[in-house]
Amino acid sequence: MTEFQTIHPLGDVPPQSVESGDTSGITLNVRHEISMVQIFARNGREMELAKKLNIEGVPGRASETRSFTAFPLAPGQWMLVSKNAPGSGFGTGIAKKLKGIGYVSEQSDSRVCIRVSGSQARELLARGCRLDLHQSVASKGFCAQTPMAQVGVLLHQVNDGPTYDLYVYSGFARSFWEWLAHTAGQFGYSRGGRGH
């Protein structure tokens, strides 16, 4: 029987270290090997699910726990990204906790995460994003779904550096990466190493 091997959509992007003396305003980094699931509350069980997983139900804000980051997608729906190494049974563990009150959909292979950081990261994203990312409006923990360069993106502001994680469906990852790298080239950028 033939065995199939999973290939990361941006697996050929070479890992490069950013030298300490780097002065470019942007670093691009493909985050390989992360586990993520989408969860759905059963009708009327949204609050119970949020309490069970210790998720704060604040629209437009990521919720941090010891083991994952939760992004609100719609009423009763969240994307959870594990803070632990892949293969730790993240999705299975979440499914056990939600038995009877929610559903889990594995998303690890369906989305790619690109990390954008540096002093000009906000300006880069503004070239393709309609959201107001000014620091007076969006700070650490901000998250939203938005079109960016005509591709649907789940955007998360990781810190006030600023650093952003952009979650893109795998089928659009290549074209989105090319747009991002091309646009970042207008500022001057470095390509970061493999992220975790």
N, C-alpha and C positions, 0 to 999 in steps of 0.2 A: 504494500500500500504506500502511495506517495505521501510524504510529509510536507506540509506547507510551512514556510518560514515567514513570520511577520516582518515586513520591511517598513521602517519609519519613513513617512513621506519626505522628510528633510534629513534623512540619514546620511546623505552625502555632503552635508554642510560641514566643512572641516572645523574641528575644535581648535581655537587659537587663544592663547593667553594674552590678556591685556597687560602690557608692561606698566610698571608703577609710574613711569614718567609720562604716560599717555595723556594727551591734552585734548583729544577729540571730545566733542560734546555728547556723543551717543555711543552706546555699546549695544549690539544685538547678540542675543544668545538663545539658541534653540534648547529648550528644556526637554531632555530626553528622559524616558523611563519614569513617568509619573502615573499614578493610579487615580482615576476619577469615575464617579457614578452620578447619575441623575436620579433624584428621588421624587416620588409623587405621593402625596397624602391621600388616603381614601376620603370620600365625601364626608365632611364634617369632622375630620380627624386632624386638621392642620395644626391646631394649637397643641394637641397631644403629641403629634410627631415632633414638633419643634422643641417641646419640653423634654421629650425622651432623648433627643440628641444634643440638647443644650444649645440650640440655635436661637439667636436673637432675631426676631422677625421684623427687622427694620429695612424697608425698601431702599435700594440704592447703596446698601452697606454690607460688606462681607462680615461674616461672623466667624471668629476664630475659636477653636477648641484645641485641646492638646494634640489631637490626632488628625484633624482636618480643618480646611477652610471651607465655609459654606457660602455660596452665592445665590441670592434669591433670583429666580427666573420668571416666576408668575405666581399667583396665589396658590399655595400648596405645593410648589415645585422649587427645588434647589439643585444646584450642581455642587457636589462635594469633591474636593481635591485632597487626597491623602498627604500627610506630612511624613509618612513612613516609606520605606523602600518598597518598590513593586514586589509582588509575590507574597505579600504579608497577609493576603486574604481580606483586603479592605472591603471589597464589595460584599463578600459573604458575611463578614461581621456586621455590616450595616443592615443587610437583609434580615439577619437574625433579630436585631434590635427592633426592626419595623414590622415584624410578623403581626398581621392582623390590622395594622394601622396605616401601612403604606407599601409602595412598590419600589423596586430598585432596577435601574437600567445601566448596565456596564457601558462606559464611554471612553475607556482608556485608549482604544485604538481608533476611535472616531474623531478625536480632536487632537490638535497640535498646540503646544504652548510656546510662544515666542516672548522672551523677556527683553524689554527695551528700557535702558537706563542711561543716566547721564544728565548733565546740566541742560541739554537742549532736547531731551526726550519729549517734553510737553509740546514744544514747537513742532517737532516731527509729526506727532500724532494729530496735531491741529491741521496738518496738510490734507488729511483724509477723513477726519472725524467731525461730526456736527455738534458733538457735546462741548459744553464749556468746561474745560479742564483747568481753568485758572485756579491757583492755590487758594483763593478766597472762597471758591465754590467746591472744588474737589480736593480732598486730602487723603491721607492714609486710610485705607479701608473702603474707599469709594469703588463701586462696581456698577456696571451697566451693560446692557446689550445694545449694540449700535452698528449701523453700516459704516465700514471704513474702506475706502477705495473700492466700493461696490461689493464688499464681502461682509457677511455678518460676523461680528466679533463680540465675544464676551470680554470686556475690559475690566481689569482689576488694578487699582493703584496699591502697590505693595508697601511703599513707604513714601516719605516726602522728599526723597532725593532729587527728582522723583524717579521711581522705578515702577514699571507697569508690566503685568503679565497679560498677554493677548491670546485668548483661546479661539482657535479657528478650526472649522471642520476640515478634516484631512484632505478631502477632495479639492479644497481651495488653498491649501497650505503653500503649494509651490508658487502660484501666481501672486499670492499675498506676500510671500517672502521676497519675491522679485521686486514688487512695488516698494516694499519697505526698505530694502537694501538700496534700490535706485534713489528713492527720496532721501534716505539718510546720507547718501553720497554727496548731496548738495550741502550738507553741514560738515562732512568729514566724520567718519565713524570707525570704530574698531569692532571686530567680531569677537564676542566673548567665547569662553570655553563651554564645554557641555554643562548645562545647568541641572540642578536637582531640586 
